[in-house]
């Protein structure tokens, strides 16, 4: 689940609405 959300956000280039988005922001 978590991996899928992260992959989806990375693919679209836009954080959906979960911790993945918050994690992707600092990562970038």
PyMOL Python script that loads the backbone (N, CA, C, O; Angstrom):
from pymol import cmd

cmd.read_pdbstr("""\
ATOM      1  N   UNK A   1       0.841  -1.203   0.000  1.00  0.00           N
ATOM      2  CA  UNK A   1       0.000   0.000   0.000  1.00  0.00           C
ATOM      3  C   UNK A   1       0.882   1.262   0.000  1.00  0.00           C
ATOM      4  O   UNK A   1       0.768   2.112  -0.883  1.00  0.00           O
ATOM      5  N   UNK A   2       1.734   1.361   0.974  1.00  0.00           N
ATOM      6  CA  UNK A   2       2.601   2.539   1.076  1.00  0.00           C
ATOM      7  C   UNK A   2       3.450   2.683  -0.181  1.00  0.00           C
ATOM      8  O   UNK A   2       3.603   3.777  -0.724  1.00  0.00           O
ATOM      9  N   UNK A   3       3.998   1.561  -0.630  1.00  0.00           N
ATOM     10  CA  UNK A   3       4.847   1.610  -1.828  1.00  0.00           C
ATOM     11  C   UNK A   3       4.032   2.078  -3.025  1.00  0.00           C
ATOM     12  O   UNK A   3       4.510   2.875  -3.832  1.00  0.00           O
ATOM     13  N   UNK A   4       2.822   1.592  -3.140  1.00  0.00           N
ATOM     14  CA  UNK A   4       1.978   1.977  -4.280  1.00  0.00           C
ATOM     15  C   UNK A   4       1.702   3.478  -4.256  1.00  0.00           C
ATOM     16  O   UNK A   4       1.796   4.139  -5.291  1.00  0.00           O
ATOM     17  N   UNK A   5       1.370   4.011  -3.112  1.00  0.00           N
ATOM     18  CA  UNK A   5       1.083   5.446  -3.024  1.00  0.00           C
ATOM     19  C   UNK A   5       2.321   6.249  -3.410  1.00  0.00           C
ATOM     20  O   UNK A   5       2.228   7.219  -4.162  1.00  0.00           O
ATOM     21  N   UNK A   6       3.458   5.851  -2.902  1.00  0.00           N
ATOM     22  CA  UNK A   6       4.702   6.566  -3.205  1.00  0.00           C
ATOM     23  C   UNK A   6       4.987   6.502  -4.697  1.00  0.00           C
ATOM     24  O   UNK A   6       5.337   7.511  -5.309  1.00  0.00           O
ATOM     25  N   UNK A   7       4.841   5.329  -5.281  1.00  0.00           N
ATOM     26  CA  UNK A   7       5.093   5.178  -6.718  1.00  0.00           C
ATOM     27  C   UNK A   7       4.126   6.045  -7.515  1.00  0.00           C
ATOM     28  O   UNK A   7       4.530   6.739  -8.448  1.00  0.00           O
ATOM     29  N   UNK A   8       2.874   6.004  -7.152  1.00  0.00           N
ATOM     30  CA  UNK A   8       1.864   6.792  -7.867  1.00  0.00           C
ATOM     31  C   UNK A   8       2.204   8.278  -7.793  1.00  0.00           C
ATOM     32  O   UNK A   8       2.157   8.973  -8.808  1.00  0.00           O
ATOM     33  N   UNK A   9       2.540   8.761  -6.623  1.00  0.00           N
ATOM     34  CA  UNK A   9       2.872  10.178  -6.468  1.00  0.00           C
ATOM     35  C   UNK A   9       4.104  10.512  -7.304  1.00  0.00           C
ATOM     36  O   UNK A   9       4.134  11.531  -7.995  1.00  0.00           O
ATOM     37  N   UNK A  10       5.105   9.662  -7.241  1.00  0.00           N
ATOM     38  CA  UNK A  10       6.338   9.914  -7.993  1.00  0.00           C
ATOM     39  C   UNK A  10       6.034   9.938  -9.490  1.00  0.00           C
ATOM     40  O   UNK A  10       6.588  10.750 -10.231  1.00  0.00           O
ATOM     41  N   UNK A  11       5.161   9.053  -9.922  1.00  0.00           N
ATOM     42  CA  UNK A  11       4.818   8.971 -11.356  1.00  0.00           C
ATOM     43  C   UNK A  11       4.102  10.252 -11.791  1.00  0.00           C
ATOM     44  O   UNK A  11       4.475  10.878 -12.783  1.00  0.00           O
ATOM     45  N   UNK A  12       3.093  10.621 -11.052  1.00  0.00           N
ATOM     46  CA  UNK A  12       2.304  11.807 -11.414  1.00  0.00           C
ATOM     47  C   UNK A  12       3.100  13.083 -11.100  1.00  0.00           C
ATOM     48  O   UNK A  12       2.844  14.142 -11.673  1.00  0.00           O
ATOM     49  N   UNK A  13       4.043  12.965 -10.204  1.00  0.00           N
ATOM     50  CA  UNK A  13       4.829  14.137  -9.836  1.00  0.00           C
ATOM     51  C   UNK A  13       4.045  15.022  -8.871  1.00  0.00           C
ATOM     52  O   UNK A  13       4.439  16.158  -8.607  1.00  0.00           O
ATOM     53  N   UNK A  14       2.934  14.501  -8.344  1.00  0.00           N
ATOM     54  CA  UNK A  14       2.137  15.288  -7.392  1.00  0.00           C
ATOM     55  C   UNK A  14       1.745  14.399  -6.215  1.00  0.00           C
ATOM     56  O   UNK A  14       1.136  13.348  -6.417  1.00  0.00           O
ATOM     57  N   UNK A  15       2.078  14.795  -5.010  1.00  0.00           N
ATOM     58  CA  UNK A  15       1.728  14.021  -3.811  1.00  0.00           C
ATOM     59  C   UNK A  15       0.218  13.924  -3.647  1.00  0.00           C
ATOM     60  O   UNK A  15      -0.483  14.935  -3.677  1.00  0.00           O
ATOM     61  N   UNK A  16      -0.278  12.706  -3.473  1.00  0.00           N
ATOM     62  CA  UNK A  16      -1.752  12.542  -3.357  1.00  0.00           C
ATOM     63  C   UNK A  16      -2.232  13.178  -2.045  1.00  0.00           C
ATOM     64  O   UNK A  16      -2.393  14.397  -1.988  1.00  0.00           O
ATOM     65  N   UNK A  17      -2.459  12.399  -1.012  1.00  0.00           N
ATOM     66  CA  UNK A  17      -2.896  12.976   0.273  1.00  0.00           C
ATOM     67  C   UNK A  17      -2.622  11.946   1.363  1.00  0.00           C
ATOM     68  O   UNK A  17      -3.544  11.317   1.883  1.00  0.00           O
ATOM     69  N   UNK A  18      -1.343  11.779   1.702  1.00  0.00           N
ATOM     70  CA  UNK A  18      -0.961  10.813   2.753  1.00  0.00           C
ATOM     71  C   UNK A  18       0.446  11.140   3.227  1.00  0.00           C
ATOM     72  O   UNK A  18       1.019  12.155   2.830  1.00  0.00           O
ATOM     73  N   UNK A  19       0.986  10.309   4.049  1.00  0.00           N
ATOM     74  CA  UNK A  19       2.358  10.535   4.526  1.00  0.00           C
ATOM     75  C   UNK A  19       3.320  10.528   3.343  1.00  0.00           C
ATOM     76  O   UNK A  19       4.371  11.167   3.388  1.00  0.00           O
ATOM     77  N   UNK A  20       2.963   9.813   2.297  1.00  0.00           N
ATOM     78  CA  UNK A  20       3.830   9.738   1.107  1.00  0.00           C
ATOM     79  C   UNK A  20       4.135  11.148   0.610  1.00  0.00           C
ATOM     80  O   UNK A  20       5.284  11.465   0.301  1.00  0.00           O
ATOM     81  N   UNK A  21       3.126  11.981   0.532  1.00  0.00           N
ATOM     82  CA  UNK A  21       3.341  13.355   0.067  1.00  0.00           C
ATOM     83  C   UNK A  21       4.314  14.079   0.987  1.00  0.00           C
ATOM     84  O   UNK A  21       5.251  14.723   0.513  1.00  0.00           O
ATOM     85  N   UNK A  22       4.108  13.984   2.265  1.00  0.00           N
ATOM     86  CA  UNK A  22       4.989  14.653   3.230  1.00  0.00           C
ATOM     87  C   UNK A  22       6.403  14.093   3.143  1.00  0.00           C
ATOM     88  O   UNK A  22       7.379  14.813   3.354  1.00  0.00           O
ATOM     89  N   UNK A  23       6.504  12.814   2.833  1.00  0.00           N
ATOM     90  CA  UNK A  23       7.825  12.185   2.747  1.00  0.00           C
ATOM     91  C   UNK A  23       8.501  12.552   1.435  1.00  0.00           C
ATOM     92  O   UNK A  23       9.725  12.668   1.367  1.00  0.00           O
ATOM     93  N   UNK A  24       7.700  12.731   0.401  1.00  0.00           N
ATOM     94  CA  UNK A  24       8.268  13.068  -0.913  1.00  0.00           C
ATOM     95  C   UNK A  24       8.782  14.505  -0.915  1.00  0.00           C
ATOM     96  O   UNK A  24       9.785  14.808  -1.562  1.00  0.00           O
ATOM     97  N   UNK A  25       8.111  15.369  -0.208  1.00  0.00           N
ATOM     98  CA  UNK A  25       8.525  16.785  -0.166  1.00  0.00           C
ATOM     99  C   UNK A  25       9.956  16.919   0.362  1.00  0.00           C
ATOM    100  O   UNK A  25      10.804  17.483  -0.328  1.00  0.00           O
ATOM    101  N   UNK A  26      10.243  16.423   1.554  1.00  0.00           N
ATOM    102  CA  UNK A  26      11.595  16.511   2.118  1.00  0.00           C
ATOM    103  C   UNK A  26      12.599  15.747   1.271  1.00  0.00           C
ATOM    104  O   UNK A  26      13.768  16.124   1.193  1.00  0.00           O
ATOM    105  N   UNK A  27      12.152  14.695   0.649  1.00  0.00           N
ATOM    106  CA  UNK A  27      13.055  13.881  -0.177  1.00  0.00           C
ATOM    107  C   UNK A  27      13.545  14.698  -1.366  1.00  0.00           C
ATOM    108  O   UNK A  27      14.716  14.637  -1.738  1.00  0.00           O
ATOM    109  N   UNK A  28      12.643  15.452  -1.948  1.00  0.00           N
ATOM    110  CA  UNK A  28      12.999  16.252  -3.114  1.00  0.00           C
ATOM    111  C   UNK A  28      13.873  17.413  -2.669  1.00  0.00           C
ATOM    112  O   UNK A  28      14.292  18.223  -3.496  1.00  0.00           O
TER     113      UNK A  28
END
""", "prot")
cmd.dss("prot")
cmd.show_as("cartoon", "prot")
cmd.util.cbc("prot")
cmd.orient("prot")
